[in-house]
């Protein structure tokens, strides 16, 4: 018996050693799996101390299991249900578009312990179109206003708009929704504040409190858009929960990541990334919609998103790439306020091309300090610096257009007084009239002056047309005669609208 006991003990020790060896002999450096992905398992909390694993290959099932908001039952919900159910093609387009982003959003919601109904919110905000822009200038999948985006550290500069970035905007939206829930203690009120603004919801609550009225979502006076906001989300939730009740078939979205983040260490053209990853530029931009320009600056955006299987292809091809520089564009910081023509000449690019790549509107000067996208010469080795990639902006000043005008000297006038009256320099006025700056003027004497005109006037006063009417020809003032332009900020052209972005957006 003692012998058997010893033998059994030895056997257990051997088995323990084998188990220990198998745990440490694997490839611990392997970060990305090879081959096709299998659906992820989801932990289900039970009464025991160990969570049992219940696998599901359907992301919709996972979303339904995470529903945690109280249901809203009212006629507005049924109205929106009918609206969506009557548009199966629209639902199909929205849900197919969402398949790129939903897994990531659900992962983030579960990690934070938030209701998975919020994963459906971009259906209401933008129809899951990251390029959507509302009439109030809210942008992206989660429809952030510029100021709110800045508050939640979403960069908006000449090269990218993080309000459209999949990872950054999702992080900011969930941060904001958590903040609003903590503020109001009610998800319906939090959603109303997301659409209408926390200040507006707070004031509406205080009004009802003063009147002794309830302060729930359905009790407050609010704009029609906000009144419909939660019913829209509830309608989409009901369709996702029971698509068969609405003669709807949801497209299959598998329960595994659609994309993965890939690090980049140097500036690289968007087209080159797409080529090395074996994806179309359109598909790349769908995952990286925040980029404004045809190049990615590593100092500002150190990672990009690629479809899961293409990420490995990109890494392999990038490592083997030896066909020259990675980026064909760089940034030039304009040293002084100049015209577009002069800037184009300095950087060796056609004026039309410089305008197009930098979204420069007509009849504008480029202000000093602006960050312009320009061709990157073969001898340029350094990538764009981080402070430029993160903060570069381009701003404009009105281009000064002048018209040759005849003015009359008054009694006791001098060149100094005439120049002061018309806002030009004494030296220029003297040059235009071939006079000395100390010349004596007679009352009624005619003087030539090149005076600024408003852009609208200048367009209507082209040289040929104006001459045909017997007037003076329009001319641009010589460089030394140009009056100092009044500063005026400029913006890049807005992105095209898409989806159904919300209209209120006072946040």
C-alpha positions, 0 to 999 in steps of 0.5 A: 500500500505504501508503494502504491501511495508513493507511485501515485504521488510521483505520477501527480508530480509528473503531470504537474510538471507537464502542465507547467511546461506546456504553459511556458513553452508556447510562443508568448510573442505571438500577438496576432492569430494566423488564419481565419478568426473564430467568434469570440466567447462572451462571459456570462455572470452566474451565481458561482464565483467562476463565469461560464462562457457562452459562445455566440457568433452573432453580434446582434445576439450579443447586443440584445443581451446587453439591453439595459435601458427602460423601454419607452412605450408611446405613439411616437415610438410606433410612428418611428417603427412604421417609418423604418419598417417601410424602408427596408432598403434604408435599414439594409444600407445602415446596418451593412455600413455599421458592420465595420464599427459595431463590434468595437462599439459593443466592446467599449460599452461592455468594458464600461458597463454601459447599456448596449442600446447606445451602440445603436445611437449612430443609426439615429445620429448619422446612419453610421456614416462617419462623413455625415455633417449636419446643418449645424456643422456637427460631424462624424458618426457620433455627430460632434459639434466643433466646440464639444469635440474640442472639449473631448480632445478631438483634434480638428486641424488642417489635416484631420478631424477626429470627430470622424475618427472611429476610435477617437469619436467613439471614446469621446461619445461614450465619455460624454454619455457617461458624464450626462448619465452621471449628471441626470441619473437617467438614460433618457434624459442623458440622451436628450442632453446629448442631442439638445445640450445639458444646459437646455435639459437642466433648465427644462427640469428646473422649469418643471420643478418650479411648477411642481411638475414631473421631470422625466423625459416625456414630461419636459418641454423640448424641441421636436427633434429632441422629443423624437430622439429617444423614440427613434432609438427605441424604434431601432432597438425594437426592430433589432430585438424582434426583426421578424415583427417588422418583416425585417432581416438584419444582415449577419454581423459576426461577433469578432473584430472587423479591423485592427489598429496598425502602427506607422512610424513615418509619414505615408501616402494614403494610396500607398497604404491601400496598395500595401494593404491590398484594399481599395482607397475607399475601404481604407477611408471608411475605416480612417475617415478623419483624414483630410489629406492624401498623406498620413503624418505619423507624428499626429496619427501613429496608428491606422485601422485596417481590415483584420486580415489585411493588417498582416498583409500590410505589415509584410509588404511595408517591411519589404517596401523599397521603392522610394519615399513613403510620402509625396507630400509635406507641410510648409509653414507660410512665413508671411501673408502671400497670394496663392499664386506666389505660394504656388510659385515658391513650392513648384505647384500649379495654382489650381492644384495648390488651391485644391489640395488645401481647400483655398477659396477664391479671392483670398490671401494665405495668412502668415503661419498657415500650414500648407500641404505641398509636394515633398521633394526627393531631398526632404528626409524629415517627417512633419513635426508633431506640433504641426501635425496636431495643430496645423491650421490654414487661415485666409485674409481677403485679397485686396482688389483695387480700382483706379479712381479719380478723386478731387482735392479740396481747399487747403488739401495736401497729399497727406490729407488726401491720402489719409481721407482715402486710406492710402499711403502718401508715397503711393498717392504721390507715385500714382500722380507723378508728384513729390510728397510735398507738392501743393494741391489746388482746390478741385485738382484731379488725383488718381488713386487705387482704392480697395473695392469689395469683392462683389464689386470687383467681380462686377467690374472686370476690366473689359466690362467696365471699359465698355461702360466708359469707366476706369479699368480695374487694376490690382494695386502694386505691391507697395500700394496694397493696403493692409488686409483686415484679418479674417479667419477661414474654414475648409470646405465642409464635408458632404452631408450624409445619413440622417444627422440630427439637426438640433445639436446645441451641445 
